[in-house]
Amino acid sequence: MFRSVRRALCAMAAALLIPLAGAQTAGAAADAAADAAAAPGAGYWHTSGRQILDAAGQPVRIAGINWFGFETSNHVVHGLWSRDYKSMIDQMRSLGYNTLRIPFSDDILKPGTMPDSINTSSGMNADLAGLTSLQVLDKIVAYAGQDGLKVILDRHRPDSGGQSALWYTASVPESTWIANLKSLAARYKGQDTVIGIDLHNEPHDPACWGCGDTTKDWRLAAQRAGNAVLSVNPDLLVFVEGVQTVNGVSGWWGGNLMGVAQYPVQLDVPNRLVYSAHDYATSVAQQTWFSDPSFPDNMPGVWDKYWGYIFKQNIAPVWVGEFGTTLQSTVDQKWLAALVTYLRSTSAYGADSFHWTYWSLNPNSGDTGGILNSDWTTVDTVKDGYLKSIKAPLFPSTGGGTGGGDGGGGGDGTRACSATYTVTNDWGSGFNAEVKVTNTGTVALSGWKVTWTYSGTQKITNSWNATVTQSGQSVTATNAAHNGALSAGGSTSFGFGGAPGGGAAPTPVCTPV
C-alpha cells in the first residue's frame, strides 16, 4: 500500500548476453522430446489442494520475477533501451528464475498502441522493429517459452496513468476489463507458456471482500472475470489477489486475504484458482508489525493471519506475486530473511511450498530497486542471494529450441559440445567476454569443460555462470551447478571480465564431462 509510482531511470548500458542451459533432461536423442515432456512443468497446470500440478500431475513451484513496463506510458517492458530482450530473458533463466510475471495496462489492447524506448540499433531488438505493443508481448512470450520460462500476465492498471483501487474506472468500465481479459486468454490459447492471468493488481480501499456490494466486492468481481477468462481458455490458472481491509483489519494493498475463510472465490472450472498476496518492507511503507518488540519473530504470525492460513489449511495454492525491498535498512534485511524462511526452502519442501515472483528485475522501481543494478546488466548479488533457497527447478522448453540455441548434430549416442568466444565489451583498460556452450551431440550432457590459450597476456579478473581458472596463458572453465545439464541442441553461456594483454581472440575447445 501507499507505493510510490515506479519511474524509469532510462539509464543506458551495453547489453551483456547471459543465456543459460536448455531443459535439464537425459536420454537418447530419440527420447529427447519425451524426456522434456516428462520434466516437471510441461503443459498446462491445475491445482490440487495447496499445490500446483503440471499436465502430468507432477507438483511444480513458481519461483520467478516481475519485469514491468507494459503498464507504463512506454507500453513495453523497460530496459529495452539498453539491451536486447532475448539477452534479458536468458539472464533471468541463468539466475534461476523459472516464471515471468508481466504487468500490463488495458492501454496495450487499444488498436495500434506502439511501444516506446526500444533500441533497435546495431541489431539489438531487430525483430521488434515496427511491432505494436501486443506483438512485442507475443515475441517475449514466445522466447520465454523457448527458454523454459512460464509467463503470468498481470492486469496491473486500467490505463498507464496509475494504479486504481477498484478494477474499473470511469474511462475503463468493468465490461472493458473483462473483454480485454478474454481477448488475452484467447490470444494465447494453446500456448502453454502462458499459464494464467492475475486479474487485477492490488485492489484496495474501498474494495471489499464479501460485502456483497457488486460495485466494491472484489471477490464477486474476481469470480465474474475469472469465469469469463475460463469460458474462452479453460486451461488457464486464475490468480486472485487480496484487498487492503477485511472486517476493519488493514494490510498491504492486495495483501489481505482474510476474507477467503468465509467467502472463497468460486469458479465454474474446478482446480484453476490460485490466491495471490503482496508483501513489502519499510522501503515501501511502514506497518505496525515492523515496530513490534518481537520483530522479526512476529512475522510468521502476521503472514499466517493475512494469507498463509490458506496454504496451511490446504484450501488453495498461495502465490506471493510481489515482494521486494531496497534492502538498505536492517529492518528490511531481517524482513526478507524471515519471509524467505516462511516461504519454505525448495531443498526441504520441494514444490509443496508457497509460490512467488520477486519485485522486480527492473532497477527503476523507486521503492525497491531491482535484481539488476542501474546499468541494466549487472546483478545485485546480495539481493539475489537472499532468494537462493527458494528458487526452484526450471521448466521444459515450449517449442523453438531452448535459449535460442542451435540444433545439435552427430551420430546416435554422441556426446559432444562446442564453444564460441565473443568479446562483448572493450573499453581499452579492460574487457568483458562471453563464451557460448552448445551441446552438439545427440544425448544430454551432465557437465562440460571449456579450455583455451591466450596468445597475449590477458588476465581474467572475474567470472559468472562458470568456475574459471587461469595458469599462465591457459584458461579452464567448468560449468556451474545450475547450467551443467544440457539437452541435445541446448546451449548456455558464461561470462568473465579481464585485463587486456594484446593478442587475438582465442579459439575455445569444449569437452563433455
Salt bridges, closest charged atoms under 4 A:
ASP106 OD1 - ARG155 NE 2.59
ASP107 OD2 - HIS75 NE2 3.95
ASP107 OD1 - LYS110 NZ 3.26
ASP127 OD2 - LYS139 NZ 3.84
ASP138 OD2 - ARG187 NH2 2.75
ASP154 OD1 - ARG101 NH2 3.07
ASP154 OD2 - HIS156 ND1 2.53
GLU174 OE2 - ARG224 NE 2.88
ASP192 OD1 - LYS150 NZ 3.85
ASP198 OD2 - ARG101 NH2 3.06
GLU202 OE2 - ARG3 NH2 1.78
GLU202 OE2 - HIS278 ND1 2.85
GLU241 OE2 - ARG101 NH2 3.35
GLU241 OE1 - HIS278 NE2 3.42
ASP304 OD1 - LYS312 NZ 2.85
GLU322 OE1 - ARG3 NH2 3.13
GLU322 OE1 - ARG6 NH2 3.67
GLU322 OE2 - ARG101 NH1 2.85
GLU322 OE1 - HIS278 ND1 3.63
ASP352 OD1 - ARG50 NE 2.87
ASP352 OD2 - ARG344 NH2 3.64
ASP384 OD1 - LYS391 NZ 2.79
